């Protein structure tokens, strides 16, 4: 009878811990959505302390570490997820972003390829593979364009994919195609400063200086630092 009672208490205790971990995780997600990454990490650490091999918790903590500028710490969480589940497409795609930051483009592309092999519908993996292609030297705009096309085929309303494909089109001298992609990205996200900045550059390349200057003014208002130089050198004050 005592053994049964002890087992029951342990069961109840485990349920309480699980609920506490779940509550900490939920708070961490909410704080991360509010961009309060310091407190979000505190809550996520508490959740993982109680449930150290929870893949969902580890992935989220890795994402928050990455967003808060702690990329080297984030990669540890993604590595742990891959150790627990070698078929976790999201972990490979997330880790690839850190490899891009570290300028290890080969590893970034390999991680994206693994993510896609596991889940061919992982649009973020395609986007980050394209980002690796345009970050390396020499840049491979054609391969980048292919991967952004895949991402957009999966989700035509992804502003980041549209924006990045627009950059690729511009570098490949498809200026009107680039403007069209930037237009679509801005429709999806009206405060996408980089889209205005790059649309302005594309407009200037087809001779639409007034339109370009309007875009650069808007980009500057949205915090794009390079907009000031373009306005100073190419726009009538």
Secondary structure, DSSP 8 states (H G I E B T S, - for coil): -HHHHHHHHHHHHHHHHHHHHHHHHHHHHHHHHTT-HHHHHHHHHHHHHHSTT-HHHHHHHHHHHHHTT-HHHHHHHHHHHHHH-TT-HHHHHHHHHHHHHTT-HHHHHHHHHHHHHH-TT-HHHHHHHHHHHHHSSS--HHHHHHHHHHHHHH-TT-HHHHHHHHHHHHHTT-HHHHHHHHHHHHHH-TT-HHHHHHHHHHHHHTT-HHHHHHHHHHHHHTT-TTHHHHHHHHS--
